[in-house]
């Protein structure tokens, strides 16, 4: 199933993102019409990096400092291109796309 998030743009969601409703609609629509194969290629590259088991250090100016190990996790790619295998598994993809999800193996 391909779910189109553009249809879910509301005043409240736009405000939460710090955008005007019209801006939010434009951004979401622009994300739906980009080269989806390019996005799929980039999500595949990122998923491979994550699956190899790198350490990640997330720092923000607000004092967040989290270190994660991602080894042994299979990332979930949201690239809007649905393979037969993914369809048989009931995987839902979204437009706009371009997301790689994973859970950490270890926090330290």
LODREN-888095 format. One record per atom (N, C-alpha, C): atom name; residue in one letter; residue number from 1; x, y, z. Coordinates in nm, 4 decimals, padded with zeros to 6 digits, always signed. Example, Ala and Ser with C-alpha at 12.3 -4.5 7.8 and 13.67 -1.06 7.14 Angstrom:
<recs>
{rec N, A, 1, {+01.3190, -00.5690, +00.7800}}
{rec CA, A, 1, {+01.2300, -00.4500, +00.7800}}
{rec C, A, 1, {+01.3200, -00.3300, +00.7800}}
{rec N, S, 2, {+01.2850, -00.2250, +00.7080}}
{rec CA, S, 2, {+01.3670, -00.1060, +00.7140}}
{rec C, S, 2, {+01.2900, +00.0030, +00.7870}}
</recs>
This chain:
<recs>
{rec N, X, 1, {+00.0842, -00.1164, +00.0000}}
{rec CA, X, 1, {+00.0000, +00.0000, +00.0000}}
{rec C, X, 1, {+00.0893, +00.1235, +00.0000}}
{rec N, X, 2, {+00.0529, +00.2216, -00.0770}}
{rec CA, X, 2, {+00.1230, +00.3494, -00.0808}}
{rec C, X, 2, {+00.0296, +00.4545, -00.0229}}
{rec N, X, 3, {+00.0701, +00.5126, +00.0858}}
{rec CA, X, 3, {-00.0119, +00.6122, +00.1544}}
{rec C, X, 3, {+00.0410, +00.7508, +00.1191}}
{rec N, X, 4, {-00.0484, +00.8398, +00.0814}}
{rec CA, X, 4, {-00.0076, +00.9739, +00.0419}}
{rec C, X, 4, {-00.0308, +01.0699, +00.1579}}
{rec N, X, 5, {+00.0782, +01.1093, +00.2216}}
{rec CA, X, 5, {+00.0724, +01.1967, +00.3380}}
{rec C, X, 5, {+00.0296, +01.3381, +00.3016}}
{rec N, X, 6, {+00.0450, +01.3758, +00.1751}}
{rec CA, X, 6, {+00.0056, +01.5096, +00.1308}}
{rec C, X, 6, {-00.1403, +01.5363, +00.1663}}
{rec N, X, 7, {-00.2206, +01.4336, +00.1613}}
{rec CA, X, 7, {-00.3636, +01.4478, +00.1901}}
{rec C, X, 7, {-00.3897, +01.4801, +00.3368}}
{rec N, X, 8, {-00.2922, +01.4612, +00.4232}}
{rec CA, X, 8, {-00.3104, +01.4818, +00.5665}}
{rec C, X, 8, {-00.2640, +01.6190, +00.6143}}
{rec N, X, 9, {-00.2301, +01.7085, +00.5221}}
{rec CA, X, 9, {-00.1842, +01.8412, +00.5613}}
{rec C, X, 9, {-00.3018, +01.9194, +00.6198}}
{rec N, X, 10, {-00.2860, +01.9613, +00.7440}}
{rec CA, X, 10, {-00.3890, +02.0405, +00.8114}}
{rec C, X, 10, {-00.3249, +02.1665, +00.8677}}
{rec N, X, 11, {-00.4070, +02.2612, +00.9067}}
{rec CA, X, 11, {-00.3573, +02.3839, +00.9703}}
{rec C, X, 11, {-00.2740, +02.3499, +01.0942}}
{rec N, X, 12, {-00.3249, +02.2552, +01.1753}}
{rec CA, X, 12, {-00.2566, +02.2191, +01.2995}}
{rec C, X, 12, {-00.1204, +02.1553, +01.2730}}
{rec N, X, 13, {-00.1140, +02.0663, +01.1755}}
{rec CA, X, 13, {+00.0146, +02.0021, +01.1440}}
{rec C, X, 13, {+00.1135, +02.1029, +01.0879}}
{rec N, X, 14, {+00.0658, +02.1926, +01.0033}}
{rec CA, X, 14, {+00.1532, +02.2963, +00.9485}}
{rec C, X, 14, {+00.2086, +02.3830, +01.0607}}
{rec N, X, 15, {+00.1234, +02.4224, +01.1516}}
{rec CA, X, 15, {+00.1652, +02.5062, +01.2638}}
{rec C, X, 15, {+00.2700, +02.4350, +01.3498}}
{rec N, X, 16, {+00.2513, +02.3055, +01.3736}}
{rec CA, X, 16, {+00.3470, +02.2290, +01.4536}}
{rec C, X, 16, {+00.4846, +02.2253, +01.3867}}
{rec N, X, 17, {+00.4880, +02.2343, +01.2542}}
{rec CA, X, 17, {+00.6144, +02.2348, +01.1803}}
{rec C, X, 17, {+00.6699, +02.3751, +01.1616}}
{rec N, X, 18, {+00.5952, +02.4748, +01.2092}}
{rec CA, X, 18, {+00.6394, +02.6134, +01.1954}}
{rec C, X, 18, {+00.6182, +02.6697, +01.0570}}
{rec N, X, 19, {+00.5207, +02.6148, +00.9849}}
{rec CA, X, 19, {+00.4923, +02.6598, +00.8481}}
{rec C, X, 19, {+00.3502, +02.7123, +00.8370}}
{rec N, X, 20, {+00.3296, +02.7978, +00.7408}}
{rec CA, X, 20, {+00.1934, +02.8370, +00.7044}}
{rec C, X, 20, {+00.1304, +02.7178, +00.6330}}
{rec N, X, 21, {-00.0013, +02.7071, +00.6387}}
{rec CA, X, 21, {-00.0712, +02.5944, +00.5758}}
{rec C, X, 21, {-00.0357, +02.5819, +00.4279}}
{rec N, X, 22, {-00.0341, +02.6938, +00.3569}}
{rec CA, X, 22, {-00.0024, +02.6915, +00.2134}}
{rec C, X, 22, {+00.1401, +02.6422, +00.1902}}
{rec N, X, 23, {+00.2340, +02.6911, +00.2719}}
{rec CA, X, 23, {+00.3739, +02.6464, +00.2598}}
{rec C, X, 23, {+00.3843, +02.4968, +00.2822}}
{rec N, X, 24, {+00.3165, +02.4483, +00.3830}}
{rec CA, X, 24, {+00.3212, +02.3068, +00.4174}}
{rec C, X, 24, {+00.2697, +02.2220, +00.3013}}
{rec N, X, 25, {+00.1602, +02.2627, +00.2415}}
{rec CA, X, 25, {+00.1044, +02.1900, +00.1262}}
{rec C, X, 25, {+00.2044, +02.1879, +00.0110}}
{rec N, X, 26, {+00.2699, +02.3016, -00.0141}}
{rec CA, X, 26, {+00.3675, +02.3098, -00.1234}}
{rec C, X, 26, {+00.4869, +02.2183, -00.0985}}
{rec N, X, 27, {+00.5367, +02.2175, +00.0254}}
{rec CA, X, 27, {+00.6509, +02.1331, +00.0612}}
{rec C, X, 27, {+00.6141, +01.9855, +00.0453}}
{rec N, X, 28, {+00.4984, +01.9477, +00.0960}}
{rec CA, X, 28, {+00.4555, +01.8080, +00.0869}}
{rec C, X, 28, {+00.4346, +01.7657, -00.0581}}
{rec N, X, 29, {+00.3726, +01.8502, -00.1387}}
{rec CA, X, 29, {+00.3501, +01.8171, -00.2792}}
{rec C, X, 29, {+00.4828, +01.8064, -00.3537}}
{rec N, X, 30, {+00.5746, +01.8982, -00.3268}}
{rec CA, X, 30, {+00.7065, +01.8938, -00.3922}}
{rec C, X, 30, {+00.7770, +01.7626, -00.3591}}
{rec N, X, 31, {+00.7610, +01.7157, -00.2357}}
{rec CA, X, 31, {+00.8215, +01.5889, -00.1957}}
{rec C, X, 31, {+00.7611, +01.4688, -00.2663}}
{rec N, X, 32, {+00.6387, +01.4826, -00.3132}}
{rec CA, X, 32, {+00.5711, +01.3719, -00.3820}}
{rec C, X, 32, {+00.6131, +01.3594, -00.5281}}
{rec N, X, 33, {+00.6655, +01.4669, -00.5860}}
{rec CA, X, 33, {+00.6936, +01.4647, -00.7299}}
{rec C, X, 33, {+00.8433, +01.4634, -00.7627}}
{rec N, X, 34, {+00.9283, +01.4401, -00.6643}}
{rec CA, X, 34, {+01.0718, +01.4283, -00.6906}}
{rec C, X, 34, {+01.1022, +01.2905, -00.7482}}
{rec N, X, 35, {+01.2246, +01.2705, -00.7902}}
{rec CA, X, 35, {+01.2678, +01.1442, -00.8481}}
{rec C, X, 35, {+01.2700, +01.0364, -00.7395}}
{rec N, X, 36, {+01.1715, +00.9498, -00.7415}}
{rec CA, X, 36, {+01.1578, +00.8488, -00.6368}}
{rec C, X, 36, {+01.2693, +00.7441, -00.6428}}
{rec N, X, 37, {+01.3214, +00.7163, -00.7611}}
{rec CA, X, 37, {+01.4322, +00.6190, -00.7719}}
{rec C, X, 37, {+01.5577, +00.6727, -00.7032}}
{rec N, X, 38, {+01.5817, +00.8046, -00.7157}}
{rec CA, X, 38, {+01.6951, +00.8659, -00.6467}}
{rec C, X, 38, {+01.6820, +00.8510, -00.4957}}
{rec N, X, 39, {+01.5620, +00.8746, -00.4451}}
{rec CA, X, 39, {+01.5371, +00.8603, -00.3021}}
{rec C, X, 39, {+01.5567, +00.7145, -00.2600}}
{rec N, X, 40, {+01.5083, +00.6216, -00.3401}}
{rec CA, X, 40, {+01.5241, +00.4790, -00.3090}}
{rec C, X, 40, {+01.6722, +00.4423, -00.3020}}
{rec N, X, 41, {+01.7520, +00.4941, -00.3947}}
{rec CA, X, 41, {+01.8961, +00.4662, -00.3940}}
{rec C, X, 41, {+01.9620, +00.5196, -00.2672}}
{rec N, X, 42, {+01.9252, +00.6411, -00.2274}}
{rec CA, X, 42, {+01.9849, +00.7014, -00.1075}}
{rec C, X, 42, {+01.9404, +00.6289, +00.0195}}
{rec N, X, 43, {+01.8138, +00.5878, +00.0260}}
{rec CA, X, 43, {+01.7694, +00.5152, +00.1457}}
{rec C, X, 43, {+01.8375, +00.3785, +00.1532}}
{rec N, X, 44, {+01.8629, +00.3159, +00.0396}}
{rec CA, X, 44, {+01.9336, +00.1873, +00.0374}}
{rec C, X, 44, {+02.0758, +00.2052, +00.0907}}
{rec N, X, 45, {+02.1446, +00.3119, +00.0479}}
{rec CA, X, 45, {+02.2803, +00.3394, +00.0957}}
{rec C, X, 45, {+02.2814, +00.3609, +00.2471}}
{rec N, X, 46, {+02.1884, +00.4417, +00.2965}}
{rec CA, X, 46, {+02.1829, +00.4694, +00.4399}}
{rec C, X, 46, {+02.1485, +00.3429, +00.5186}}
{rec N, X, 47, {+02.0554, +00.2638, +00.4678}}
{rec CA, X, 47, {+02.0185, +00.1390, +00.5353}}
{rec C, X, 47, {+02.1382, +00.0450, +00.5440}}
{rec N, X, 48, {+02.2181, +00.0398, +00.4391}}
{rec CA, X, 48, {+02.3377, -00.0447, +00.4406}}
{rec C, X, 48, {+02.4375, +00.0023, +00.5451}}
{rec N, X, 49, {+02.4549, +00.1331, +00.5581}}
{rec CA, X, 49, {+02.5458, +00.1878, +00.6593}}
{rec C, X, 49, {+02.4965, +00.1499, +00.7983}}
{rec N, X, 50, {+02.3679, +00.1662, +00.8215}}
{rec CA, X, 50, {+02.3111, +00.1336, +00.9525}}
{rec C, X, 50, {+02.3273, -00.0149, +00.9827}}
{rec N, X, 51, {+02.2988, -00.0984, +00.8848}}
{rec CA, X, 51, {+02.3032, -00.2433, +00.9063}}
{rec C, X, 51, {+02.4449, -00.2939, +00.9313}}
{rec N, X, 52, {+02.5450, -00.2214, +00.8821}}
{rec CA, X, 52, {+02.6838, -00.2620, +00.9045}}
{rec C, X, 52, {+02.7235, -00.2488, +01.0511}}
{rec N, X, 53, {+02.6476, -00.1710, +01.1279}}
{rec CA, X, 53, {+02.6719, -00.1657, +01.2714}}
{rec C, X, 53, {+02.7564, -00.0511, +01.3199}}
{rec N, X, 54, {+02.7360, +00.0628, +01.2668}}
{rec CA, X, 54, {+02.8110, +00.1796, +01.3101}}
{rec C, X, 54, {+02.7622, +00.2335, +01.4440}}
{rec N, X, 55, {+02.8504, +00.3064, +01.5083}}
{rec CA, X, 55, {+02.8120, +00.3798, +01.6277}}
{rec C, X, 55, {+02.7583, +00.5155, +01.5831}}
{rec N, X, 56, {+02.6582, +00.5638, +01.6532}}
{rec CA, X, 56, {+02.5989, +00.6934, +01.6226}}
{rec C, X, 56, {+02.6048, +00.7781, +01.7483}}
{rec N, X, 57, {+02.6455, +00.9016, +01.7319}}
{rec CA, X, 57, {+02.6482, +00.9951, +01.8437}}
{rec C, X, 57, {+02.5606, +01.1137, +01.8050}}
{rec N, X, 58, {+02.4517, +01.1327, +01.8775}}
{rec CA, X, 58, {+02.3575, +01.2408, +01.8496}}
{rec C, X, 58, {+02.3792, +01.3496, +01.9539}}
{rec N, X, 59, {+02.4175, +01.4684, +01.9064}}
{rec CA, X, 59, {+02.4396, +01.5816, +01.9953}}
{rec C, X, 59, {+02.3597, +01.7008, +01.9456}}
{rec N, X, 60, {+02.3069, +01.7783, +02.0404}}
{rec CA, X, 60, {+02.2357, +01.9009, +02.0050}}
{rec C, X, 60, {+02.2904, +02.0160, +02.0882}}
{rec N, X, 61, {+02.2634, +02.1380, +02.0460}}
{rec CA, X, 61, {+02.3062, +02.2546, +02.1237}}
{rec C, X, 61, {+02.2371, +02.2641, +02.2598}}
{rec N, X, 62, {+02.1311, +02.1854, +02.2789}}
{rec CA, X, 62, {+02.0541, +02.1899, +02.4029}}
{rec C, X, 62, {+02.1058, +02.0905, +02.5079}}
{rec N, X, 63, {+02.2158, +02.0215, +02.4781}}
{rec CA, X, 63, {+02.2754, +01.9325, +02.5765}}
{rec C, X, 63, {+02.2493, +01.7843, +02.5534}}
{rec N, X, 64, {+02.1722, +01.7493, +02.4533}}
{rec CA, X, 64, {+02.1511, +01.6080, +02.4230}}
{rec C, X, 64, {+02.2829, +01.5465, +02.3778}}
{rec N, X, 65, {+02.3157, +01.4318, +02.4320}}
{rec CA, X, 65, {+02.4362, +01.3594, +02.3918}}
{rec C, X, 65, {+02.4070, +01.2108, +02.4098}}
{rec N, X, 66, {+02.3618, +01.1465, +02.3029}}
{rec CA, X, 66, {+02.3234, +01.0052, +02.3076}}
{rec C, X, 66, {+02.4147, +00.9269, +02.2142}}
{rec N, X, 67, {+02.4676, +00.8169, +02.2634}}
{rec CA, X, 67, {+02.5500, +00.7289, +02.1810}}
{rec C, X, 67, {+02.4742, +00.5970, +02.1627}}
{rec N, X, 68, {+02.4705, +00.5489, +02.0379}}
{rec CA, X, 68, {+02.3979, +00.4267, +02.0047}}
{rec C, X, 68, {+02.4854, +00.3353, +01.9215}}
{rec N, X, 69, {+02.4622, +00.2052, +01.9339}}
{rec CA, X, 69, {+02.5214, +00.1075, +01.8436}}
{rec C, X, 69, {+02.4071, +00.0453, +01.7654}}
{rec N, X, 70, {+02.4237, +00.0371, +01.6341}}
{rec CA, X, 70, {+02.3157, -00.0105, +01.5481}}
{rec C, X, 70, {+02.3405, -00.1498, +01.4912}}
{rec N, X, 71, {+02.4442, -00.2170, +01.5332}}
{rec CA, X, 71, {+02.4798, -00.3471, +01.4793}}
{rec C, X, 71, {+02.3655, -00.4478, +01.4984}}
{rec N, X, 72, {+02.3429, -00.5284, +01.3961}}
{rec CA, X, 72, {+02.2448, -00.6358, +01.4061}}
{rec C, X, 72, {+02.0998, -00.5948, +01.3879}}
{rec N, X, 73, {+02.0751, -00.4740, +01.3447}}
{rec CA, X, 73, {+01.9381, -00.4279, +01.3227}}
{rec C, X, 73, {+01.9102, -00.4174, +01.1735}}
{rec N, X, 74, {+01.7932, -00.4596, +01.1339}}
{rec CA, X, 74, {+01.7538, -00.4458, +00.9938}}
{rec C, X, 74, {+01.6701, -00.3186, +00.9803}}
{rec N, X, 75, {+01.7226, -00.2183, +00.9106}}
{rec CA, X, 75, {+01.6491, -00.0940, +00.8940}}
{rec C, X, 75, {+01.5270, -00.1121, +00.8036}}
{rec N, X, 76, {+01.4290, -00.0288, +00.8255}}
{rec CA, X, 76, {+01.3094, -00.0263, +00.7413}}
{rec C, X, 76, {+01.3193, +00.0972, +00.6534}}
{rec N, X, 77, {+01.3151, +00.0755, +00.5229}}
{rec CA, X, 77, {+01.3273, +00.1857, +00.4278}}
{rec C, X, 77, {+01.1891, +00.2292, +00.3806}}
{rec N, X, 78, {+01.1678, +00.3590, +00.3800}}
{rec CA, X, 78, {+01.0453, +00.4144, +00.3230}}
{rec C, X, 78, {+01.0861, +00.4945, +00.2005}}
{rec N, X, 79, {+01.0756, +00.4302, +00.0859}}
{rec CA, X, 79, {+01.1228, +00.4937, -00.0376}}
{rec C, X, 79, {+01.0162, +00.5030, -00.1458}}
{rec N, X, 80, {+00.8948, +00.4678, -00.1162}}
{rec CA, X, 80, {+00.7776, +00.4750, -00.2057}}
{rec C, X, 80, {+00.7812, +00.3767, -00.3222}}
{rec N, X, 81, {+00.8858, +00.2979, -00.3340}}
{rec CA, X, 81, {+00.8912, +00.1959, -00.4387}}
{rec C, X, 81, {+00.8665, +00.0613, -00.3707}}
{rec N, X, 82, {+00.7583, -00.0025, -00.4079}}
{rec CA, X, 82, {+00.7144, -00.1234, -00.3391}}
{rec C, X, 82, {+00.7499, -00.2463, -00.4222}}
{rec N, X, 83, {+00.8329, -00.3321, -00.3644}}
{rec CA, X, 83, {+00.8693, -00.4568, -00.4322}}
{rec C, X, 83, {+00.7610, -00.5611, -00.4071}}
{rec N, X, 84, {+00.7636, -00.6674, -00.4848}}
{rec CA, X, 84, {+00.6676, -00.7767, -00.4636}}
{rec C, X, 84, {+00.6855, -00.8365, -00.3236}}
{rec N, X, 85, {+00.8114, -00.8488, -00.2794}}
{rec CA, X, 85, {+00.8390, -00.9034, -00.1464}}
{rec C, X, 85, {+00.7773, -00.8149, -00.0376}}
{rec N, X, 86, {+00.7951, -00.6845, -00.0501}}
{rec CA, X, 86, {+00.7389, -00.5919, +00.0491}}
{rec C, X, 86, {+00.5861, -00.5954, +00.0468}}
{rec N, X, 87, {+00.5297, -00.6040, -00.0716}}
{rec CA, X, 87, {+00.3840, -00.6114, -00.0825}}
{rec C, X, 87, {+00.3316, -00.7373, -00.0154}}
{rec N, X, 88, {+00.4025, -00.8485, -00.0319}}
{rec CA, X, 88, {+00.3578, -00.9737, +00.0300}}
{rec C, X, 88, {+00.3691, -00.9689, +00.1821}}
{rec N, X, 89, {+00.4570, -00.8810, +00.2341}}
{rec CA, X, 89, {+00.4735, -00.8651, +00.3784}}
{rec C, X, 89, {+00.3787, -00.7595, +00.4348}}
{rec N, X, 90, {+00.3017, -00.6942, +00.3483}}
{rec CA, X, 90, {+00.2073, -00.5925, +00.3940}}
{rec C, X, 90, {+00.2723, -00.4617, +00.4342}}
{rec N, X, 91, {+00.3912, -00.4343, +00.3820}}
{rec CA, X, 91, {+00.4627, -00.3119, +00.4178}}
{rec C, X, 91, {+00.3952, -00.1923, +00.3511}}
{rec N, X, 92, {+00.3722, -00.0885, +00.4307}}
{rec CA, X, 92, {+00.3108, +00.0347, +00.3819}}
{rec C, X, 92, {+00.4205, +00.1365, +00.3573}}
{rec N, X, 93, {+00.4147, +00.2048, +00.2454}}
{rec CA, X, 93, {+00.5108, +00.3106, +00.2141}}
{rec C, X, 93, {+00.4346, +00.4416, +00.1973}}
{rec N, X, 94, {+00.5088, +00.5521, +00.1999}}
{rec CA, X, 94, {+00.4462, +00.6833, +00.2034}}
{rec C, X, 94, {+00.5030, +00.7776, +00.0986}}
{rec N, X, 95, {+00.4218, +00.8725, +00.0570}}
{rec CA, X, 95, {+00.4656, +00.9872, -00.0216}}
{rec C, X, 95, {+00.4332, +01.1107, +00.0593}}
{rec N, X, 96, {+00.5218, +01.2075, +00.0745}}
{rec CA, X, 96, {+00.6605, +01.2024, +00.0311}}
{rec C, X, 96, {+00.7388, +01.0951, +00.1069}}
{rec N, X, 97, {+00.8455, +01.0496, +00.0430}}
{rec CA, X, 97, {+00.9236, +00.9406, +00.0994}}
{rec C, X, 97, {+01.0638, +00.9877, +00.1350}}
{rec N, X, 98, {+01.1454, +00.8928, +00.1797}}
{rec CA, X, 98, {+01.2843, +00.9241, +00.2085}}
{rec C, X, 98, {+01.3192, +00.9086, +00.3546}}
{rec N, X, 99, {+01.2778, +00.7989, +00.4132}}
{rec CA, X, 99, {+01.3006, +00.7773, +00.5555}}
{rec C, X, 99, {+01.3604, +00.6386, +00.5758}}
{rec N, X, 100, {+01.4548, +00.6292, +00.6705}}
{rec CA, X, 100, {+01.5103, +00.5008, +00.7110}}
{rec C, X, 100, {+01.4944, +00.4908, +00.8613}}
{rec N, X, 101, {+01.4222, +00.3885, +00.9069}}
{rec CA, X, 101, {+01.3964, +00.3685, +01.0494}}
{rec C, X, 101, {+01.4778, +00.2505, +01.1007}}
{rec N, X, 102, {+01.5273, +00.2658, +01.2214}}
{rec CA, X, 102, {+01.5977, +00.1563, +01.2876}}
{rec C, X, 102, {+01.5891, +00.1782, +01.4374}}
{rec N, X, 103, {+01.6129, +00.0713, +01.5114}}
{rec CA, X, 103, {+01.6192, +00.0830, +01.6569}}
{rec C, X, 103, {+01.7613, +00.0533, +01.7002}}
{rec N, X, 104, {+01.8067, +00.1165, +01.8055}}
{rec CA, X, 104, {+01.9444, +00.0919, +01.8499}}
{rec C, X, 104, {+01.9587, -00.0438, +01.9148}}
{rec N, X, 105, {+02.0762, -00.0988, +01.9061}}
{rec CA, X, 105, {+02.1097, -00.2257, +01.9719}}
{rec C, X, 105, {+02.1486, -00.1997, +02.1166}}
{rec N, X, 106, {+02.2259, -00.0940, +02.1357}}
{rec CA, X, 106, {+02.2791, -00.0634, +02.2682}}
{rec C, X, 106, {+02.2841, +00.0878, +02.2882}}
{rec N, X, 107, {+02.2418, +00.1309, +02.4053}}
{rec CA, X, 107, {+02.2626, +00.2695, +02.4473}}
{rec C, X, 107, {+02.3812, +00.2691, +02.5419}}
{rec N, X, 108, {+02.4640, +00.3688, +02.5364}}
{rec CA, X, 108, {+02.5720, +00.3784, +02.6336}}
{rec C, X, 108, {+02.6105, +00.5224, +02.6553}}
</recs>
